[in-house]
Amino acid sequence: MRRSRPDLFTEVKGRQERLRADGAGSWADEFDEAVLGGATGTEIRGRLGIVLDRIREADDVSRDDRWDRPPAAPHDPPRGATAMRRLATALLLLAGVCSIAAPSLASAQTTATATLTSEQKLRLYLNQGIARVGGGWVLSANNTLARVDDKLRAKLVKQLAIPTPWRVKGYGHIGDIDVVGKVVYAPLEQSVYTRGTQATARYDAKTLRFIDAVELAQHENSFVTVDPATMIAYSMDNFGGDALLRYDVRAGWKPLAPLVMSHFVDKVQGADVAAGAVWLSTTDATNGLYRVDLKTGRVDDLGSAGHLGGEGEGIDATKLPSGRIHTLTIDANGAPVWLGHFAVTG
């Protein structure tokens, strides 16, 4: 039930005091103005994204740092990080209040909604990609592939999955993967994005043995997904964009005309093709989930993967009793990694 504006006003004022206690009074005022002044859900989300970007910069946590982070190793936060994280948490809580007062982006565009049905905790530090195989999943990390069963028990772990010749070229990160038939398709990413070249590799889905890889003309490479019906692969030139790159896998990864999307989606970390759509997961301010129609490019906002303050990562869209989509999300504390199962309506 939507709360009345007086109730909302009281809660927003309470949130403001928490923000000011962390020295962020100007942001408290701006969010108060947005809520009580009738800003749209899209505007609120955009402002929150800007704030969180500044927080992440101040916290000095970059994508490259995450590549080299030791699995599950405890670390002391950098100086000032604790205060910044408190600020991030306060802003996220305030954004939740904002969503009560103003229509969310999802409700403004579509009635489609993803609802969490269950959640599992990953013990392995495999936090990047996920793809369904019989009886379980293939998961990816920075330079690791693994097969696990439905209870997430490890059956096969392949460390140093990126062959040395490709690591020498700078490829040190595996993003969100896909499995078609007997093949794992894995995006290999190097961090000099201005080079304009990334790679996608193939692995044996049973043994996780490296088969081959191809370099492609794109700047970033957080995911790859392949439509088993057409063998067209989808990726993105950057982490955010308003189009999906397409490649004809059967024709040697020949570039095709991109799929133009109805609006920009930022910080995309994972994708999967299923049921006439490309399903996207992001690490934006709300760890947003999206559905892109393969025919029209229409983007439906499905809501959030949850664990705000953490990082949204890979996604799989195999329809199972547990749900329509399945996402990986790194907890706000850095661990554990959550495998969330979602039903989708609409």
N, C-alpha and C positions, 0 to 999 in steps of 0.2 A: 504494500500500500504506500502511495506517495505521501510523504509527510507534509504538514502545512508549512507555509513560509515562516511563521513565527518560530516554530520548532527548529526549522532549518537555520534561521538567523541565530538562534541561541547556540546551536552546535558549531556553526561557522565561527562565531566569536570565540568559542572555546578553543577551536583549532588555531585561531589567530594568536592567542596567547602563547601557545606552544611554539609557533613559528618565531614570534618575537623573542622568546626565551633563548632561541638559538641564533639570534641576530639576523633574522630574515623578515623584519617587519614590512619591508617594501613589497615582498612577494605575498605576504598575508593580505595586504591592502589590495593588491591586484586581483587575487583570487576572490576576495570578498566582493569586489566590484563586478567581477565576471559573473558570480553566482546571483547576487542580488540585482544586478543590472540586466540580467536576462541573456548573457552570452550563450551561444550554442555549445552543444557537446563537442563539436569539431574544434571550436576556438579554445575551449578549456583544455582539450587533449593536446593541441598544438603548444599552448603556453607551458603545460606541464613537461612536454618533451624538451623544450628549450631549457627549462630549469634543470632537469635531470642531466642533460648534456653538460651543463656547467658543473654540476656536482661531480659527474664522472671525471671531468677534466681536473677538477680540484683534488679529487681523490687519487689522481695519477694512476688510474688502472686502464691500461690500453689493451687492445686486442692482442698485440704481440706479447704483452706480459702474460696473458692467459695461456698462450701456446706453451710457454716454458714453466708454467706453474707446476710444482711437484704434486703428484696425486695425493690428495687428502692430507698434505703436510700442513701443520699449523703454522700461522705466521702472525707477526705483530702488525697491526694496522699502521699505515704511515701517519706521521704527525698531522693532526687535524682531521684524520679520516673519521674518527668516531663522531665528531660533531657534524660532519657533512652527512654521515649516514643517518644520524638522527633527523637532520633536516630533510633528507630524501624521504624517510618514513613519514614525517609529518606532512609533507607535500602530497604523498600518495594517499594518505588518509583524507586530506582535505579534498583531493580530486574525487574520492569516493563520495564525499558529501556533495560535491558539485554535480555529480551524475544524477543525484536525486532531484536537484532543482531544474536541471536543463536536460533536454532530450539527448541521449547518447548518440554517437555516430551510428551505432548499429540500428537503433530504433528509427533513426531519421531515414535510413536507406533501405532497410529490409527487415522482415520479421524473422529471418533466419537467426537461430541462436544455438550456441554450443553450451551444453550443460554437463558439468562434471558428474560422472557416474561412479567412478572409483579411482583410486590412486595407489601406486606402488612405489617403494623406495629402492633406488638402485644402490647396491653396495659397491659395485665396481665404479671406478672413476671414468665412466664412459658417458660423456655429456654433450656430444655434438650431434650425432645423427642416429636415425632409427629406420629400419625397414623390416617388414614382416616376412618371415619364412615359415615353413611348416613346423608347428610345434613350438614356435618361439620367435626370436628377433635377431637381426644383425644390428650391432651397435658400433658407433665410431667415436673415437676421441682424437686427440691431436695427431698422433702417429700410430694409432692402434685400431684394430678391428676385432670384434668378438661376436661369437654366437652364444646366446643364452636361451634357456627354455622359458615357458610361460611364467614360471615362478622366479625368473631372473637369475637362475643359477648358471654359472659359466660352464659352457661345454667346450669351447675352443677360444683361446685368446691369441691373437697374432700381433705381437709388438713389433716395432720398426716395420710397419706395414708398407711404408713408402720406400721403394728401393733406393739404394745409395745414389745411382746416377740422377735420379729425380730430386733427391735431397740436395745434391751438389748444385743443382739448378736453382735452389732456393725454396723448393716445395716442402713445407714442414707442417702442414695442417690439413686434416681431412674434415670436410664439413658434413652436411646432411646427405645421406646416401639413399640409394634406391636399389631394389632387387627386382629383376625381370628374368623369369626362368631360372637358369643356373648361374646367372651373372649378377654380381654386385657392381653397381655404377657409383663411383666415389669421386667427388670434387676434390682436387688437390690444389691448395692455394699457396701462392708465394706472396710476401707482404709488400713488395714494391709495386703498388697498384698502378703507378704511372707507366709501368712497362707495357701495360695493355695486353698481357698474355697470362693465361691461366691454363690449367690442365684438368682433364677428367680421365680417370683410370678405370680399368675393369679388373675384377677379382673373381675367382671361383667362389660361388656362394656356399659350397660345402666345405672346402678346405681353406678358404680365404687366401689362396695363392694368387699372387699378382699375375695378371695376364698381359696387359699392355696399357698404354696411355696415349692420349692425343692432346696436343696444345691447341688452345682455342683463343681467338681474338676477343677477349673480354677483360675488364679491369679487375673485377673481384669475383669470387666464386664460392659463395657460402653454401650452395646446394646444387644438386642435379636430380631431376626426376624424369623417368622415361615412360611414355605411354605404351603399354604392351600391345595395344591394338594397332598402332600406327608406327611404332618405334621412332617416334619423334621425342627428342629430349628437350627439356625446358630448364632454363637457368635465368640469371639476371646479370646485367653488365655491372651494376653496382649493388650495394647492400639495400638501397632503396631505389624505386623507380615506378614508372607508369607503363611499363611494357615488360613482357617476358621474352627472353631470347629463345629461339627454336632451332634445333639441329636435326637433320635427317640422319639418324644413326646408320641405317642400312646403306646410305650413300657416302659413307666415310665422314660422318659428322658435317655434312654440307650445311652451311647456314641457310635458314629459311626466313621469310618475312616474320618479324616479331608479332606476338600477340599483344595488341594494344589494350591496356586496361582502362576502365572507366575513371579511375582516379589513382593518384600516387599512394603507394604503400611503402613505409619506411622501415629500415633495419630488418629486412627479411633474413631469417636464418635457416628456414627449412621449407620444403615443399614436397607434395606428393600428388600424382595424377590418379584420379578415381572418379567414377560416377559423373563423367562429363565435365569435370572441373579440375583446376589446380588448387589445392588447399595449401595455404601459406601460414607459417608461424613466424612471429617476429619477437625481437627484443626491444620493442618500443616502450613507451612509458607504461603501458598496461599489459605487456606481453600479448599483444593482440593476435587474434586468429581470423583468417580471411578465406573466402572462397571466390575463385575467379572462373567464370563461365568460359569454357573452351571455345564456344561459338561466338559469343558476343563480347567477351572481355569484361562483362559486368562484375564489379567487385562487391561482395557482400561481407559486411563486418559481422563476425559471429560472436564477438565478445573477447574475453580474456582467458588465457591459460592459467591465470592465478599466480600466486607467489610473487606479488608485486615487490619490487626492489631486487628481485633475482633476475635471472637471464633466461628468456625463452630461447629454445634451440630447435632441434629437429622435430619432424612431424611425419606420421604415417596415416594413410586414409583407407586401410583395409577394414571393411565392415566386419565386426566381430560381435559376439554377445556382449562384450564389455563396452562397445561403443562404435561410433562411425569414424572418429579420429582419435589419434593417440600422440601425445606430445611429450617432449623432454623439456624440463625446466630446472635450472640450477637454483637451489634455495638462496634466499637473500643472504644467508650466512656463508655461502660458498659451498656448502654441502648440507644435506645430501642432494642427489639428483632425483627429481620426481618424474615418474612415468604416469601421466594423467590420461584417463580414458573418458571421452566425451560423446554423448548423444547429440545429434544435430536435428533440430526441427525447423521446418520452413524451407 
